[in-house]
Structures are given as structure tokens and as C-alpha cells.
Amino acid sequence: MLTRIEEVSKTYQNGRTEPLRALAGVSLELGPHEFVCMVGPSGCGKSTLLSIVAGLLEPSSGAVVFEGAEPGRPPTGMVFQDLGLFPWRTVERNVAYGLEELHIGRAGRRARVRELISMVGLEGFENRFPHELSGGMRQRAAMARALATDPALLLMDEPLSSLDAQTRQEMQMELCRLYEAGGRSFLYVTHDVEEAIFLGDRVVVLSPRPGRVVEIIRVGLPRPRSHALRTQITFNSLVGQVGRLLRGDGN
Amino acid sequence: MRRGPVRGGSALARVTGQAPTGAWGRLLGAASTIGVLLAWETVGRSGLVAPLFLPSLSSVLMEGWLMIGSGELWSHLGASLWRILWGFLLGAGLGILLGLAMGISRLADGLGHPLVAASYPIPKIALLPLFILWLGLGEPSKVAVIGLGVFFPVVVNTRAGVRDVNPLLIQAAVSLGSTRARIARKVLLPASLPTIFAGLKLGAGAALLLLVTAEMIAADKGIGFMILSAANLMQTTRLLFGILLLAALGLLSNWMLAALERRLLPWKQQAH
């Protein structure tokens, strides 16, 4: 599936305050197997863009087009910053939610849920409720839930921002593994430049509000990615480059 | 300067006045209950107070035993249980349905909420004469007034519960392909269930209150009627037995609601 974000703008209007321009003509294309990270100062409309791509929000102008999307299935899956796991459902039943909505039978659901749970490493926790899990485990559950319907594009909104440093690096490796196994693209919002470089094939730098694309950096580091990258000169010079773009000093 | 060791949990409990829990809490509760009952029995037997004003606990229980034997108890208790059960089921069912509708649909809320807000403050028992006029002296008027007393806290809580559902959960459901109707059933209902239960508990209290009052005003059977007629005949033992019966009924309804809540909301168990 090819995803084309075409000149998407968004202005929030509530009648009481000045209209708020969140996005001003953002265009971006994602191939069928590509990891694209978006960084930008807070309030630059990153999350707004994700919501628009996910179909949760209408753009004020512009469009999002999915070319070659499989009919009868949501083209995107979303992992929210605050996860939004259903607290009354166990891990297993959270993961099964999207499958229920696709009217997949009990046996089919069970097999798929088992596969996903082992994929994210939550075996043994199937019957726990979200509040009985650690932050990292909740993260894995939310990921499994979004992956259940096998979306061609996975949208992630700062999913690791609430984790401690060690768990975050662990989850970054998991994400790389998940992506490198193939089959889907990722559009990943973060404010952590190192994370963006570590995960992404391309890093999109957005301007302060209203958000527009300042520059797209091709990362070009070898895959599969490993933690050893973090000490390499190329990695760190990319981090420096993106950091300078974010601060607005071009050279 | 060094201080003694601080025991975190108990220090917090002292500051916030939390009730002790576990075996110690149960022991305390049993001790105070038994203490009051013992004091009652002692005063009743001592002759300090005339039995007409405070008969001993044992004579009250004896009265109950006799009423069980004569079959009189069952006719009163049966009538009361029937009324409160139907009243509760009707009021709760309607309250949940309309509360969900008002929480979900702006149209339903626009139509219903002003009505509910305006009629909530009416003391429900004041409507009993009207219901008797409309429905007659029989059971329907009592069931209706109990139902109404249950309906209001349930409808208000259900509506509030639905409106308070975290929008993120709805977004998550949409992103997973849910339609509007399925979101109502699979997200809004379970998410607002804890608030609905709070309404049901308030409703159960209202139901007992209205049951007794309605039975004191217009009934020839039931615990309320039994208490009032015992008072008229200066049968204090019977009157007090009626009150013990109401206490048991209140405890029973609490306990049943708590059991249902544990069953339907296993995910809330560790949250409080």
C-alpha cells in the first residue's frame, strides 16, 4: 500500500478564540515498507497529522490517499500516546477487539491473538487487566492490539515517551524487529531525535505551528539496527543535523 | 534529632482517617455491633426502662420467631419484597436505558435532561397520592413510586458515566474499525458501568425508604404497615422486630449489589 498525504492543512475553530492553525500544507509519501519518523517542536501539529491519517479527524483542506489498500480492512492501525487500552478487557480481549470488529470467528480470533501475544512477548499475561501490567507491558499490549487487523500502515504517537530509559531502548529494538520483519510501514511521531534516527529510514522535521515540512532527512543506516549504532559517528552527526534543523539554525 | 521509625501505611491511615481493613477491621466491626446489642439486652432486662419503651433484644427476637411460626411474617415480608423488587427492576432498567440514550444522543439529551433535572428534586413520596388516584390503592401505585425513586439516581448517574467516558477509548475503538452502534455497546456501556453501579446503590437506598413510607401510608400488608400498626397498638417488640427486618433488608440489598459488582467489574477490584 502506498500512502500519500497531499497538502494537508488543519485549522481548529471553536468560535470563542482565534482560529488555531495547526498544519499548513503538509505533503508526504510513504512506500509499502518504510519507517518514517516525524519530529518537531511541541504543538507543531504532529499528533493532528496522525489523527488525520488515522481517519479520526477531517483535514481542513488536502487529503490522505491510500493506494492499493486492501478492501474491507482498516488501512491504518494506531498506537496512542496514552495507549487507550480498554481497562475492562484483559490483554487477550484487548488484542481481539479489532478482530471482533472485522467479524472474524472465535477460532480465528484465538489463533491470531495467540500469535500476536507471542510476537510482542506477553505470553503468560493474556488474562491480566491493563492496570495489572507494567508500563512496558501495556505498551506491548497496545501494539499487539493495533497490529491485530494487520494494517498496512502503523501510526504511533510518541508511544514510548512515558517509559524509563532502559525499557524505552528495549522497546525501540522491538519496534525495529517488528518493522524489519516486513509487511508494513510505520509513521512514528516522537520528540526524541535519537529515537527518530535509530528507528527511521527517513526523518521528517516539522516547523513550529502551523506545522509544515522543513526538511526530510534520509537516515541510511544499515538494517537490522542495533544498539551499537548509537555510538557511531554517522549516527551522532545525523542526530546533530536534525537537532540543528529543529532549533532552526540551518547549518 | 532522630525520630522513631515511621510506619508508612499506618501513619497515612492516621492522617487520612482511613478505616482499618482486613481481620482487624472485621473484629472491630463485630465488637461494636455485639457491644450495642449486649447493651440493649442488658438495659431491656434490668428494668430501668419499661418494656413498653425498650423491650429486650431477646424478646424482640422471640416475637419474630412467633411471627415466623404463625406465617404472619411471610405475608408482610413477601409483600414488601415483591414491591421493592419490581420497583427496583423497573426503575433501574428504565434509568439505564434512558441514561445511555441521553449520554449518547444529543437529541435525547436535549429532550430528556431538562425534564429529569426539573423533576429530580420532587420528593417522590409526594407523588404517591397522585399514583393512587391514577393506579388505585393496589400494588401498581407503590411499585411506581419505588420505581421512580430508583429511576432518578440511576438515570443521572448513567448519563454522567457515559459523558465522562475517556474520549481516547472512543478514538481507539474508531481506529479499530468500530461503528457508532458498536461503540455504544462495547465501549460506552462497559466504561460507564462503575458510575451506573454508584447510581444503583443510591437507588437501592431510595427504594427501601419509599417502600416503608408507601406501606405506612397506604397498605394492608408489608413491613412498613406492620411497623405502623404495631406502634398504634403499643406492640413495641413487634415494632422493633420490623426495624431489625428493615436493617437486614438493607444489608442484603447492599450485599447483593456488591456481589453483582464484583462479578461484572472484575477490573475495578484492585483500583480501590
Interface residues (C-beta under 8 A of the other chain):
Chain A: S51 A54 G55 L56 P74 T76 G77 M78 F80 D82 G84 L85 F86 P87 W88 R89 Y97 G98 E100 E101 L102 F129 H131 E132 R145 A146 A148 T149
Chain B: N166 L168 L169 Q171 A172 A173 V174 S175 L176 G177 S178 R182 K186 V187 P190 A191 L193 L265 P266 W267 Q270 A271
